[in-house]
Amino acid sequence: MSSSVVDVSEEDNVVKDKFAEIYVMLRDHGDENGVPVFSQKDWKFVVDNYDKKKVIEVLAHYIINNKPIFPLRKIEHKNMKNSFDKLWKRDIVSLKVVRRGGDDGWEDGKDYTIKLKYDYDCTSSGVGEKCLYMIQLGHEYNDASSYFQQENRLKCNSYGYKGPLNAWVDLTELKKMNWTFWRPSMVGKNGIRSRDYRSSMRVSGYVATQFKPHVAKCIYEMNNAERILDTSCGWGDRLVAFYCTEGAKVYYGCDPNENVYEDYKKQCIEYEKLLGTKEEDIKIVDGVWVGIDEVIDDGDKCLGSKGCSYFECKGKKHVRIYNGCAEDIILGNGGFGNGGDAAGGDFDLLFTSPPYFKTEMYNEGGDGEDLQSWKRYDTFEKWRDKFLYKMIQNVEESLKVGGKIMLNIVDPQIKTKRYRVCDHLVDFVTGLGFTYDGWILQRMKGGPAKKGLSGVNWYGEPIFSFTKD
Ligand SMILES: C[S@@+](CC[C@H](N)C(=O)[O-])C[C@H]1O[C@@H](n2cnc3c(N)ncnc32)[C@H](O)[C@@H]1O
């Protein structure tokens, strides 16, 4: 055997040994679910003695082979109830809304600097020059809906990244993960706790965010909305806000993702109980949407939402949700011929946060994937015209005169390309006979406000508001 061959195999052995050494160390530090957790001292030892890349690689193999349970945020029933009760009882508008005062200033006299990710004509000139009001941050009500929908949300992939629960079972994704575990705060102070895997994925991967329930409650209350439409119910956050708003009576919605749909029903039943409705007084009806006669465009393979399920829950409140698409179903008119109550033309408000083209790939690989707007419309223009604008035309039929369309939407960005939709949307909706009222700022973390939650630098996303003439 030549010496060079011996050298290579020895090096190989050394590398293998390191792999095995790290693997055993990870396994020995597994918590009750098998997730490797380290005290500060133990983690510092790893950082000082092993190559970062190697540790990431071994960690990826360890997770795939040993299948530790992903450290979801633990939300118990009592946390959900507590969060629901607070959202129900608190005067959210006084707590969270910053209104305009007289003389063009803000009610509290502060001189805010407001920043959006993109500037739009409709937020910076004419009627949109000033935002109508602003809604403050808050995560204290998240558990009320996340108790039911956390796993669905963490399975949501984005363009370019897998959601945490999908990445957790994918060796290639795990090997790419740039875990934040080498940050000084972790090496010098905290070590690694199971929840750090979750937060690290938010930084180095992708986690779909919740819509903040208190924002929806502010919108419902600021508009005195009783009858509400939500054309993309999403993670059930606007649904919980509906239950927690005293004046809100009826909520009609849809979403083609079969997983979130199943959990909406559980949400409705549980929230009715939390409002004091006895179990025997909660009426659930399951149905199938027979569809409307519509012409399917040449080449459109998908037959749409015809035959999709819907359910109705009646107790103190009235909810009807379809497991189908907003561009197919006229919510509210669906009652005609369906054995439900025909409610067309008397809704007060559409409030939703639609998908932003294909920034998030909801239900990828799931049964209803073909109904997802990101899958159904392969170009931006098709998505805008056949999904977004068609949805708005459908909603127009169900709104009363004086009713409002309020949309949380931004220009989507895929990789580095910005797809301009917001200014065009304002022209489209006003062209249908609506007045553009202006926009509302929903504050978010990030931007200039990164450094603190108080202060006068505000960053966020717009909610565009229109009134039906
Ligand atoms: C989670 S919410 C919005 C989140 C936020 N706007 C974003 O994109 O980052 C979007 C929801 O729209 C739903 N959706 C997808 N295609 C749809 C369609 N054709 N009609 C109605 N809803 C749809 C998805 O299933 C998802 O639950």
The ligand as a Tripos MOL2 file, in Angstrom:
@<TRIPOS>MOLECULE
LIG
   27    29     1     0     0
SMALL
NO_CHARGES

@<TRIPOS>ATOM
      1 C1        -52.6880   33.1940    4.7930 C.3       1 LIG1
      2 S1        -53.6210   34.2740    3.8660 S.3       1 LIG1
      3 C2        -52.6410   35.6970    3.4940 C.3       1 LIG1
      4 C3        -51.2680   35.9410    4.0450 C.3       1 LIG1
      5 C4        -50.5300   37.1670    3.4880 C.3       1 LIG1
      6 N1        -51.3700   38.0390    2.7380 N.3       1 LIG1
      7 C5        -49.3600   36.7470    2.5980 C.2       1 LIG1
      8 O1        -49.5460   36.3810    1.4340 O.co2     1 LIG1
      9 O2        -48.2640   36.8090    3.0890 O.co2     1 LIG1
     10 C6        -53.7950   33.6330    2.2700 C.3       1 LIG1
     11 C7        -54.7980   32.4990    2.1540 C.3       1 LIG1
     12 O3        -55.3260   32.5660    0.8330 O.3       1 LIG1
     13 C8        -55.7390   31.2910    0.4970 C.3       1 LIG1
     14 N2        -55.9850   31.1830   -0.9460 N.ar      1 LIG1
     15 C9        -55.1990   30.6780   -1.9190 C.ar      1 LIG1
     16 N3        -55.8250   30.6600   -3.1030 N.ar      1 LIG1
     17 C10       -57.0640   31.1840   -2.8750 C.ar      1 LIG1
     18 C11       -58.2000   31.3680   -3.6980 C.ar      1 LIG1
     19 N4        -58.1860   31.0510   -4.9760 N.pl3     1 LIG1
     20 N5        -59.3150   31.8890   -3.1210 N.ar      1 LIG1
     21 C12       -59.3390   32.2200   -1.8080 C.ar      1 LIG1
     22 N6        -58.2730   32.0560   -0.9930 N.ar      1 LIG1
     23 C13       -57.1560   31.5290   -1.5090 C.ar      1 LIG1
     24 C14       -54.6090   30.3980    1.0180 C.3       1 LIG1
     25 O4        -55.0360   29.0660    1.1860 O.3       1 LIG1
     26 C15       -54.2490   31.1010    2.3210 C.3       1 LIG1
     27 O5        -54.8630   30.4840    3.4150 O.3       1 LIG1
@<TRIPOS>BOND
     1     1     2 1
     2     2     3 1
     3     2    10 1
     4     3     4 1
     5     4     5 1
     6     5     6 1
     7     5     7 1
     8     7     8 2
     9     7     9 1
    10    10    11 1
    11    11    12 1
    12    11    26 1
    13    12    13 1
    14    13    14 1
    15    13    24 1
    16    14    15 ar
    17    14    23 ar
    18    15    16 ar
    19    16    17 ar
    20    17    18 ar
    21    17    23 ar
    22    18    19 1
    23    18    20 ar
    24    20    21 ar
    25    21    22 ar
    26    22    23 ar
    27    24    25 1
    28    24    26 1
    29    26    27 1
@<TRIPOS>SUBSTRUCTURE
     1 LIG1         1 GROUP 0 **** ****
